[in-house]
């Protein structure tokens, strides 16, 4: 199970706490259990906290939410923990971490990170610390440098009970947002909300370092336009100021012509050193990432996500004036002007034949429904944002949106199949299978309501594995495409294989978009896309939201931030939350929702078995 907070990440299993990583830099070491926890142990899992119980032993491992520290609380007849530095330094560094003994533990110090490991009781035997019978506490403080690591450790040991109260308080905070009797929905929501919150990162000096994409997206430390947009969907109704923080950071990467990279590198000095050394050693890597501060270059969808996020932040903060003037306004106009320049006589932006949008293993060019849905939504939402200050420009954007909707239907709508084609390439090839990313047409209004309902029906029959006997793996979730890609469309990497990655894996964030659309329409079958990925993952032993998976191919990044989208679907689709406060009874019955913004004010919502909704501002 991954542990993650603003300054560190690690993963826990029966063998130890592995890959201790200080945000912005690199892994410095691990803790190893002696002996390993037996596989028969009972395991109790909460976000950022895990408890093993076996025979007379109990071990709880928890990440402190407000400092770069991990706590290990042991109770039993005696046990041992060892410290293990990394065996190879990160690229750009030559020396391994220096290990030194302290009175009650060890220090690991390197040029890229440091650890301070201290125990409340016991004695040292080589690289192991033997915990005595009874109760003991072991603390790991991490840092970009030794000062930060030592301060974290001392902060815990000066008042260990306060540190535990911080851990419990965090759990109570996220568990208290939604009360619902259904355990699958409750656990999905709590772990999804945690995945989003834990992805907010900071530098050693407390500066905001962006929302990370997930556990596997840490080297180099970076933040994405697309991933953070979907991550923030669950946070916008609760803490929209966090989204404003991300919007400001992303705005620094919008180019004057309206282009934007996939993401920004937000690393420590050591992390930047590693990243630069990797680029210098790999000409292809440097070509793909020509700017040292940017992850990839000129992603086709990134600027559109900036537009959508800007408009949504303004709406949830109830302050359109915050964004309609100044740099944000100029960026929005530059972005939409750019897509107008990229448009052909039909009025549709033409994507170059490259792999730079969400399906980054697939060389889609020409008309791509996924991008057109985002473009339509950006036009409509920016028009609404600018209505009171620039009515003529807003009207022009609305006319452009209407042209895009008509042209997309002519070029891509497959009436006989009931869905949009994924894309029509520059060479004229029509990739006519059903792709879940065409849901952008539904979410942002490119599809008419009739088209939307027909598309959702098609997805139920073809993408939900429970209804599709043509795929060979049984009931395992919602496929991202079906059938797999044709040979006419060039692919690379993992997406070359059927049912793998973009070529048919289940992506929980798309499941959330799908479930949201069903919930908003009060349509049947909402529970399957909302929960099947979660129940399937728990059955595999994945106690946190994952990035993607498929039975023959395994699983992507753990504790993936944008896989919080199903939790957002419960708020935005189930309750029908909007910044204006429109609400409805969720289909799962009585619920209590605390702290969501209703017309800008934190509110309590209580729903009953009927259609009543009680709101208290």
C-alpha positions in Angstrom: 0.0 0.0 0.0 1.4 3.4 -0.9 1.9 6.2 1.7 1.9 9.7 0.5 1.8 13.3 1.8 3.0 16.6 0.6 6.7 15.8 1.2 7.2 12.1 0.9 6.0 8.8 -0.4 6.8 5.2 0.3 5.1 1.8 0.1 4.3 -0.7 2.8 4.1 -4.5 2.5 4.8 -7.5 4.7 8.5 -7.1 4.2 8.9 -3.5 5.2 8.6 0.2 4.2 10.1 0.5 0.8 11.4 3.2 -1.5 11.3 6.2 0.9 11.2 9.1 -1.4 11.5 12.8 -0.6 9.3 14.8 -3.0 11.3 16.5 -5.7 14.4 14.3 -5.5 14.8 10.6 -5.4 14.6 7.4 -3.3 17.1 7.2 -0.5 16.4 3.9 1.3 14.0 1.5 3.0 13.1 -0.2 6.3 13.1 -3.9 6.5 11.1 -6.0 8.9 12.9 -8.9 10.7 11.2 -11.3 10.4 8.7 -10.3 7.7 5.1 -10.1 8.7 3.5 -13.4 7.8 1.1 -13.5 4.9 -1.6 -14.8 7.2 -1.6 -11.6 9.2 -4.9 -9.6 9.5 -4.5 -6.3 7.7 -6.6 -3.2 8.4 -6.3 -0.5 5.8 -7.1 3.2 6.0 -5.7 6.0 3.8 -2.0 6.5 4.8 -2.3 4.0 7.6 -2.0 0.2 7.8 -2.2 -2.2 10.7 -0.9 -5.8 10.7 -2.0 -8.2 13.5 -0.5 -11.7 13.8 -0.1 -13.9 16.8 0.7 -11.6 19.7 2.1 -8.8 17.5 0.4 -5.6 16.3 2.2 -3.1 14.0 0.7 0.1 12.7 2.5 2.1 10.0 1.2 5.6 9.3 2.3 8.7 7.4 1.9 12.0 9.3 -0.3 14.3 7.2 1.5 17.6 8.0 5.2 16.7 8.1 7.6 14.3 6.2 7.4 11.6 8.8 6.3 8.0 9.1 5.4 6.3 12.4 5.7 2.7 13.3 3.9 1.7 16.5 4.7 -1.8 17.7 3.2 -3.9 20.4 4.2 -7.5 21.1 6.8 -9.9 22.4 9.7 -8.3 20.5 10.7 -7.7 16.9 13.3 -6.0 14.7 13.5 -3.3 12.0 16.5 -2.6 9.8 17.6 0.4 7.7 18.7 -0.3 4.1 20.1 2.6 1.9 19.6 2.5 -1.8 22.2 0.4 -3.6 22.5 2.7 -6.6 22.5 6.6 -6.6 20.2 8.4 -8.9 21.4 9.6 -12.3 23.7 12.5 -12.0 25.1 11.5 -8.6 28.1 9.2 -7.8 28.1 8.6 -4.1 25.7 6.4 -2.1 24.0 7.7 1.0 26.3 7.9 4.1 24.9 5.8 7.0 25.8 6.9 10.6 24.7 5.7 14.0 22.9 7.9 16.5 22.1 7.1 20.1 18.7 5.6 19.2 18.9 4.9 15.5 20.5 5.9 12.2 21.0 8.8 9.8 21.1 8.4 6.1 22.5 11.5 4.3 23.1 12.0 0.6 23.3 14.9 -1.9 19.6 14.4 -2.8 17.8 13.5 0.4 18.2 12.5 4.0 16.6 10.2 6.6 16.5 10.3 10.4 15.4 7.0 12.0 14.8 6.9 15.7 13.3 4.4 18.1 11.7 5.0 21.6 13.2 1.8 23.0 15.4 -1.1 22.2 19.0 -1.7 21.1 21.0 -1.8 18.0 22.5 -5.0 16.5 24.3 -4.1 13.3 21.9 -2.5 10.9 18.9 -3.8 12.9 17.1 -2.1 15.8 15.6 -4.7 18.1 12.4 -3.6 19.7 11.7 -5.0 23.1 8.7 -6.8 24.4 5.8 -4.4 25.2 5.3 -1.2 23.2 7.7 0.8 21.1 7.6 3.6 18.6 9.9 4.0 15.6 9.9 7.3 13.7 11.3 8.0 10.2 11.9 11.7 9.3 12.6 12.5 5.7 13.9 15.6 4.1 15.6 17.2 1.1 18.5 17.7 3.6 19.3 16.5 7.1 17.9 19.6 8.8 14.4 18.9 7.4 14.7 15.2 8.3 15.8 15.8 11.8 13.2 18.5 12.4 10.4 16.0 11.2 11.7 13.3 13.6 12.0 15.7 16.5 8.5 17.1 15.8 7.1 13.7 16.3 9.1 12.5 19.2 8.5 15.7 21.2 4.8 14.8 21.3 4.1 11.3 19.8 0.5 11.4 20.9 -0.1 14.6 19.0 1.4 13.0 15.9 -1.0 10.1 16.2 -3.9 12.6 16.7 -2.9 14.3 13.5 -3.1 11.0 11.6 -6.5 10.2 13.2 -7.7 13.7 12.6 -6.9 13.4 8.9 -8.8 10.2 8.6 -11.8 11.7 10.4 -11.6 14.7 8.1 -11.9 12.8 4.9 -14.2 10.1 6.3 -16.6 12.8 7.6 -17.2 14.4 4.2 -19.7 11.7 3.2 -21.7 9.4 5.4 -23.5 6.6 3.5 -24.5 3.1 4.7 -23.1 1.3 1.6 -19.6 0.1 2.5 -18.3 -0.1 -1.1 -19.4 3.5 -1.8 -18.1 4.7 1.5 -14.6 3.2 1.1 -14.4 4.2 -2.6 -15.2 7.8 -1.7 -12.8 8.0 1.3 -9.9 6.4 -0.6 -10.6 8.5 -3.7 -10.7 11.7 -1.7 -7.4 10.8 -0.1 -5.8 10.0 -3.5 -6.6 13.5 -4.6 -5.5 15.3 -1.4 -2.3 13.3 -1.0 -1.3 14.3 -4.5 -0.8 17.9 -3.4 2.9 18.4 -3.1 5.3 21.0 -1.5 8.9 21.9 -1.7 11.1 21.8 1.4 10.5 25.5 2.0 6.7 25.0 1.9 6.2 26.3 -1.6 3.4 24.6 -3.6 4.8 22.0 -6.0 1.7 21.1 -7.9 -0.7 18.1 -7.8 1.2 14.9 -8.7 -0.3 12.3 -11.0 0.3 9.2 -8.9 2.9 7.1 -7.1 4.8 6.1 -10.3 5.0 9.8 -11.5 7.6 11.1 -9.2 10.9 11.1 -11.1 11.2 13.7 -12.3 8.7 15.4 -9.9 6.1 16.9 -12.2 2.5 18.1 -12.4 0.2 17.7 -15.4 -2.6 19.7 -17.0 -4.8 16.8 -17.8 -4.2 14.6 -14.7 -4.6 17.5 -12.3 -7.8 18.7 -13.9 -9.5 15.3 -13.3 -7.9 15.1 -9.8 -9.4 18.4 -8.8 -13.0 17.5 -9.8 -13.5 16.0 -6.3 -11.8 18.9 -4.6 -13.5 21.8 -6.3 -16.9 21.4 -4.5 -15.0 21.2 -1.1 -11.8 23.3 -1.3 -11.8 25.3 -4.6 -8.8 27.3 -3.3 -6.6 24.3 -3.9 -7.6 24.3 -7.6 -6.8 28.0 -7.8 -3.3 27.2 -6.6 -2.9 24.6 -9.3 -4.3 26.9 -12.0 -1.8 29.6 -11.2 1.0 27.1 -11.5 -0.2 25.7 -14.8 -0.6 29.2 -16.2 3.1 29.8 -16.1 3.5 27.0 -18.7 1.0 28.5 -21.3 3.1 29.8 -24.2 2.3 33.2 -25.8 0.8 31.4 -28.8 -1.6 29.4 -26.6 0.4 26.1 -26.7 1.2 24.1 -23.5 3.3 21.1 -22.6 1.9 18.0 -21.0 3.1 19.2 -17.6 5.7 21.1 -15.6 8.9 19.7 -13.9 8.6 20.9 -10.3 11.7 19.3 -8.7 14.2 20.1 -6.0 17.7 21.2 -7.0 18.8 17.6 -6.7 15.8 16.4 -8.8 16.6 19.0 -11.5 20.2 17.7 -11.5 19.0 14.1 -12.1 16.6 15.2 -14.8 19.2 17.2 -16.6 21.7 14.3 -16.5 19.1 11.9 -17.9 18.3 14.4 -20.8 22.0 14.7 -21.5 22.5 11.0 -21.6 19.5 10.2 -23.8 19.1 12.3 -27.0 15.6 10.9 -27.6 14.5 11.9 -24.2 15.9 15.4 -24.8 14.1 15.6 -28.1 10.8 14.6 -26.5 11.3 17.1 -23.7 13.1 20.1 -25.4 12.5 22.5 -22.4 14.2 21.4 -19.2 11.3 22.8 -17.1 8.5 21.1 -19.2 7.3 17.5 -19.4 6.8 16.7 -23.1 6.0 19.5 -25.5 2.9 21.0 -27.1 0.3 18.5 -25.9 -2.9 19.0 -27.9 -5.3 18.7 -25.0 -3.4 20.6 -22.3 -4.5 24.2 -23.2 -8.1 23.1 -23.3 -7.9 21.7 -19.7 -6.5 25.0 -18.6 -9.5 26.8 -20.1 -11.9 24.3 -18.4 -10.2 24.5 -15.0 -10.1 28.3 -15.1 -13.8 28.5 -15.7 -14.6 25.9 -13.1 -12.4 27.6 -10.4 -14.2 30.9 -11.1 -17.6 29.2 -10.8 -16.9 27.4 -7.5 -15.2 30.4 -5.9 -18.2 32.5 -7.0 -15.8 35.1 -8.3 -15.8 35.5 -12.1 -14.0 38.8 -11.7 -11.0 36.9 -10.3 -10.2 35.4 -13.6 -11.9 37.4 -16.4 -9.2 40.1 -16.5 -5.4 40.1 -16.6 -3.1 37.2 -17.4 -5.7 34.5 -17.2 -8.0 36.2 -19.6 -5.1 36.7 -22.1 -4.2 33.1 -21.9 -7.8 31.9 -22.5 -8.0 34.1 -25.6 -4.6 33.0 -26.8 -5.6 29.3 -26.4 -8.9 29.6 -28.2 -7.3 31.7 -31.0 -4.8 28.9 -31.5 -7.4 26.2 -32.0 -9.2 28.5 -34.4 -5.9 28.7 -36.4 -5.7 24.9 -36.3 -9.2 24.5 -37.7 -10.0 23.6 -41.3 -12.9 25.0 -43.4 -15.3 22.7 -41.5 -14.5 24.5 -38.3 -12.8 21.6 -36.6 -9.3 21.8 -35.1 -7.0 19.3 -36.9 -4.7 17.5 -34.6 -1.2 16.6 -36.0 -0.6 12.9 -36.3 1.3 12.5 -33.1 0.8 10.8 -29.7 0.5 14.0 -27.6 -2.9 13.9 -25.9 -4.3 11.5 -23.2 -3.8 8.5 -25.4 0.0 9.0 -25.5 0.8 5.7 -27.0 -1.5 6.2 -30.0 -0.7 8.4 -33.0 -4.1 10.0 -33.6 -4.4 12.8 -36.1 -7.1 14.7 -37.8 -10.5 14.9 -36.1 -10.3 13.3 -32.6 -13.6 13.2 -30.8 -11.9 13.4 -27.4 -10.2 16.7 -28.2 -13.3 18.1 -30.0 -15.4 17.5 -26.8 -12.8 19.4 -24.8 -12.7 22.2 -27.4 -16.5 22.6 -27.4 -16.6 22.7 -23.6 -13.8 25.3 -23.5 -15.6 27.6 -26.0 -18.9 27.4 -24.1 -17.5 27.9 -20.7 -15.1 30.7 -21.6 -18.0 32.4 -23.4 -20.0 32.2 -20.1 -17.0 33.5 -18.1 -16.5 36.5 -20.4 -20.2 37.3 -21.0 -20.5 40.3 -18.7 -17.2 42.0 -19.8 -16.9 41.0 -23.5 -20.3 40.1 -24.8 -19.2 40.2 -28.5 -16.3 37.8 -27.9 -18.6 35.5 -25.9 -21.1 35.4 -28.7 -18.4 34.6 -31.2 -17.2 31.7 -29.1 -20.8 30.4 -28.9 -21.2 30.6 -32.6 -18.0 28.7 -33.1 -19.2 26.0 -30.6 -22.3 25.5 -32.6 -20.3 25.1 -35.8 -18.1 22.5 -34.1 -21.0 20.5 -32.9 -22.6 20.3 -36.3 -19.4 19.5 -38.1 -18.4 16.8 -35.5 -21.7 15.1 -36.1 -21.3 15.2 -39.8 -17.7 13.9 -39.7 -17.7 11.5 -36.8 -21.2 10.5 -35.7 -22.0 6.8 -36.5 -25.8 6.7 -36.4 -26.0 3.0 -37.1 -23.7 2.2 -34.2 -25.0 4.9 -31.8 -21.7 6.6 -31.0 -19.0 9.0 -32.2 -16.0 7.4 -33.9 -12.7 7.8 -32.0 -11.1 9.7 -34.8 -10.9 10.4 -38.5 -7.2 10.6 -39.4 -5.4 12.9 -41.8 -5.1 10.0 -44.2 -8.9 9.5 -44.1 -9.0 6.4 -42.0 -12.0 6.2 -39.6 -11.2 4.5 -36.3 -14.8 3.5 -35.8 -14.6 1.4 -32.6 -16.2 2.7 -29.4 -13.8 4.6 -27.2 -14.5 5.7 -23.7 -12.7 9.0 -24.1 -15.5 10.1 -26.5 -17.3 10.8 -23.2 -15.9 14.3 -23.4 -18.6 14.9 -26.1 -21.2 13.9 -23.4 -19.7 15.8 -20.5 -19.2 19.1 -22.2 -22.2 19.1 -24.5 -20.8 18.4 -27.9 -23.2 15.6 -28.2 -26.9 16.4 -28.2 -28.9 14.8 -25.3 -30.3 12.2 -27.7 -26.8 11.3 -28.9 -25.6 11.2 -25.3 -28.2 8.7 -24.2 -27.6 6.5 -27.2 -23.8 6.6 -26.6 -24.3 5.6 -22.9 -26.4 2.7 -24.0 -23.7 1.6 -26.5 -21.1 1.8 -23.7 -23.2 -0.4 -21.5 -23.4 -3.1 -24.1 -19.9 -3.0 -25.5 -17.4 -1.5 -23.0 -18.8 -3.1 -19.8 -17.2 -6.5 -19.7 -20.2 -8.0 -17.9 -22.2 -7.5 -21.1 -19.5 -8.2 -23.7 -18.9 -12.0 -24.2 -16.6 -11.2 -27.1 -13.8 -10.2 -24.8 -12.2 -13.3 -23.2 -11.6 -12.3 -19.5 -15.1 -12.3 -17.9 -16.5 -9.6 -15.7 -13.6 -7.3 -14.8 -14.7 -3.7 -15.4 -15.1 -1.1 -18.2 -12.8 -1.3 -21.2 -11.4 1.9 -22.6 -12.0 0.8 -26.2 -13.7 -2.1 -27.9 -12.8 -3.7 -30.2 -9.0 -3.1 -29.8 -7.3 -0.7 -32.3 -7.2 -1.6 -35.9 -3.8 -2.1 -37.6 -4.3 1.1 -39.6 -3.6 3.3 -36.5 0.0 3.4 -35.4 0.6 2.7 -31.8 3.7 2.2 -29.6 4.6 0.8 -26.2 2.0 -0.8 -24.0 -0.9 0.2 -26.3 0.4 -2.2 -29.1 -1.3 -5.1 -27.3 -5.0 -5.7 -27.1 -6.6 -4.9 -23.7 -3.5 -3.2 -22.5 -3.1 0.5 -21.5 -5.0 2.7 -24.0 -5.9 -0.4 -26.0 -8.7 -1.6 -23.7 -7.6 -1.5 -20.1 -10.0 -0.2 -17.5 -9.1 3.4 -16.4 -11.0 4.3 -13.2 -11.0 8.0 -14.0 -12.9 7.3 -17.2 -15.2 5.0 -15.2 -15.9 8.1 -13.1 -16.8 10.2 -16.1 -19.0 7.4 -17.3 -20.7 6.9 -13.9 -21.2 10.7 -13.6 -23.0 10.9 -16.9 -25.4 8.1 -15.8 -26.0 9.5 -12.4 -26.8 13.0 -13.8 -29.4 11.4 -16.0 -30.7 9.1 -13.3 -30.1 6.3 -15.7 -29.9 2.6 -14.7 -26.6 0.8 -14.4 -24.7 3.6 -12.7 -23.3 1.4 -9.9 -21.2 -0.9 -12.2 -18.9 1.8 -13.7 -18.8 3.6 -10.4 -17.7 0.6 -8.3 -16.6 -2.4 -10.3 -13.0 -1.2 -10.7 -12.8 -0.7 -6.9 -14.3 -4.1 -5.9 -12.1 -5.8 -8.5 -9.0 -4.1 -7.2 -9.7 -4.9 -3.6 -10.1 -8.6 -4.7 -6.6 -8.4 -6.2 -5.2 -6.8 -3.0 -5.0 -3.2 -4.3 -6.1 -1.1 -1.3 -5.8 2.2 -3.1 -7.1 3.6 -6.4 -5.0 2.4 -9.4 -4.3 4.1 -12.7 -5.4 1.3 -15.0 -5.6 -2.5 -15.2 -6.6 -5.5 -17.3 -6.5 -9.1 -16.3 -3.8 -10.3 -18.6 -1.5 -7.2 -18.2 -1.4 -6.2 -14.6 -1.8 -2.7 -13.0 -0.6 0.8 -13.5 0.4 3.4 -10.9 -0.9 2.9 -7.3 -2.6 5.7 -5.4 -3.3 7.4 -8.7 -4.6 10.9 -8.2 -7.0 11.2 -11.1 -8.5 7.9 -10.2 -10.4 10.0 -7.6 -12.8 10.8 -10.4 -15.4 8.2 -9.3 -15.5 10.0 -5.9 -16.2 13.2 -7.8 -18.9 11.4 -9.8 -20.7 10.8 -6.5 -20.7 14.5 -5.7 -21.3 16.0 -9.2 -23.5 13.2 -10.6 -25.1 11.5 -7.6 -26.0 14.7 -5.6 -26.0 16.8 -8.8 -23.8 19.4 -7.0 -23.1 22.6 -9.0 -21.7 25.9 -7.9 -25.2 27.4 -8.1 -26.4 24.8 -5.6 -28.8 22.6 -7.6 -29.2 19.3 -5.8 -31.0 16.0 -6.1 -31.5 12.8 -4.2 -28.7 10.3 -4.9 -29.8 6.9 -6.0 -28.0 5.1 -3.1 -30.5 6.5 -0.5 -30.0 8.5 2.7 -26.7 10.3 2.9 -25.0 13.1 4.8 -22.6 15.4 3.0 -20.5 17.9 5.0 -18.5 20.9 3.9 -19.4 21.2 0.3 -19.7 24.7 -1.2 -23.3 25.8 -1.9 -23.2 29.3 -3.5 -19.8 29.8 -2.1 -20.5 28.7 1.5 -19.5 25.4 3.2 -22.8 23.6 3.8 -24.3 20.4 5.3 -26.6 18.4 3.1 -28.8 15.6 4.4 -30.9 13.5 2.1 -33.7 11.2 3.1 -35.4 8.2 1.6 -37.7 10.5 -0.3 -36.8 13.4 -2.5 -36.2 16.0 0.2 -32.9 17.6 0.5 -32.0 19.6 3.6 -29.3 22.3 3.3 -27.7 24.2 6.1 -25.2 26.9 5.1 
